[in-house]
Amino acid sequence: MGAKLAAFTITLILQIAFGAASFLLLIVVLNGYNESDATYGIVTFSLLALAVSVATSLAAASLVSRLLARGFRVSVSVIWAVAICSTAGFVLKAISGITGVAVAEIVRSIS
């Protein structure tokens, strides 16, 4: 139980930190957009980033329990689960940022 909680917490902290950095980058990218157009992109990114953070943290906890069932040590299981799920989360957060910009661009072209 402690290993799953550790993997969940570490992954969630890493995802929140990367999400904050991605959000700042998104704000810079959306600098030339109207506020009303950029809002849709920011909301899209925020919802996707939140979903990615929770999903990867839950995946890390699940992966730890699977690795422990296969006989890995607790520390090795936590490190591998956090590394794998955080990397997947970083890629998905980058995709979320691109999606946010795409949504803002679509809204901009419609209005």
C-alpha positions in Angstrom: 0.0 0.0 0.0 2.8 2.4 0.8 4.6 1.7 -2.4 1.5 2.5 -4.5 0.9 5.7 -2.5 4.5 6.7 -3.0 4.3 6.1 -6.8 1.0 7.9 -7.1 2.3 10.9 -5.1 5.6 11.2 -6.8 4.1 10.9 -10.3 1.4 13.4 -9.4 3.9 15.9 -8.2 6.0 15.5 -11.3 2.9 15.9 -13.5 1.8 19.0 -11.7 5.2 20.5 -12.1 5.4 19.7 -15.8 1.8 20.9 -16.2 2.7 24.3 -14.7 5.7 24.6 -17.0 3.6 23.6 -20.0 0.9 26.1 -19.0 3.4 28.9 -19.0 4.7 27.9 -22.4 1.1 27.7 -23.6 0.5 31.3 -22.4 3.5 32.5 -24.3 2.4 30.6 -27.5 -1.1 32.1 -27.2 0.2 35.6 -26.8 -1.0 36.9 -30.1 -4.6 35.5 -29.7 -7.6 37.5 -28.5 -8.5 36.7 -24.9 -11.8 35.2 -25.9 -10.1 32.9 -28.5 -7.3 31.9 -26.2 -9.6 31.0 -23.4 -10.9 27.9 -25.3 -7.4 26.7 -25.8 -6.5 27.3 -22.1 -9.6 25.5 -20.9 -8.9 22.6 -23.3 -5.3 22.3 -22.1 -6.3 22.5 -18.4 -8.9 19.7 -18.7 -6.6 17.5 -20.7 -3.7 18.1 -18.4 -5.7 17.4 -15.3 -7.0 14.1 -16.8 -3.4 13.1 -17.8 -2.1 13.9 -14.3 -4.7 11.7 -12.6 -4.5 8.9 -15.2 -0.7 8.6 -15.1 -0.7 8.7 -11.3 -3.2 5.9 -11.1 -1.3 4.0 -13.8 1.9 4.3 -11.7 0.1 2.9 -8.7 -1.3 0.1 -10.7 2.1 -0.6 -12.3 3.8 -0.8 -8.9 1.4 -3.5 -7.7 2.0 -5.5 -10.9 5.7 -5.2 -10.5 5.5 -6.2 -6.9 3.4 -9.2 -7.8 6.2 -10.3 -10.2 8.7 -10.2 -7.4 10.5 -6.9 -7.9 11.7 -5.0 -4.9 9.7 -2.1 -3.6 12.2 0.6 -4.5 12.8 -0.8 -8.0 9.0 -1.0 -8.6 8.4 2.6 -7.5 11.3 3.9 -9.6 10.3 2.1 -12.7 6.6 2.9 -12.3 7.3 6.6 -11.8 9.8 6.8 -14.7 7.5 5.0 -17.2 4.3 6.8 -16.2 5.9 10.2 -15.9 7.5 9.9 -19.3 4.1 8.9 -20.8 2.6 11.8 -19.0 5.1 14.3 -20.3 4.4 13.2 -23.9 0.6 13.4 -23.3 1.0 16.8 -21.7 2.9 18.0 -24.8 0.1 16.7 -26.9 -2.4 18.4 -24.7 -0.6 21.7 -25.2 -0.6 21.2 -29.0 -4.3 20.4 -28.8 -5.0 23.6 -26.8 -3.2 25.7 -29.4 -5.2 23.9 -32.2 -8.5 24.6 -30.4 -7.6 28.2 -30.0 -6.7 28.4 -33.7 -9.9 26.8 -34.8 -11.9 29.2 -32.6 -9.9 32.1 -34.0 -10.6 31.0 -37.6 -14.4 30.6 -36.9 -14.9 34.0 -35.3 
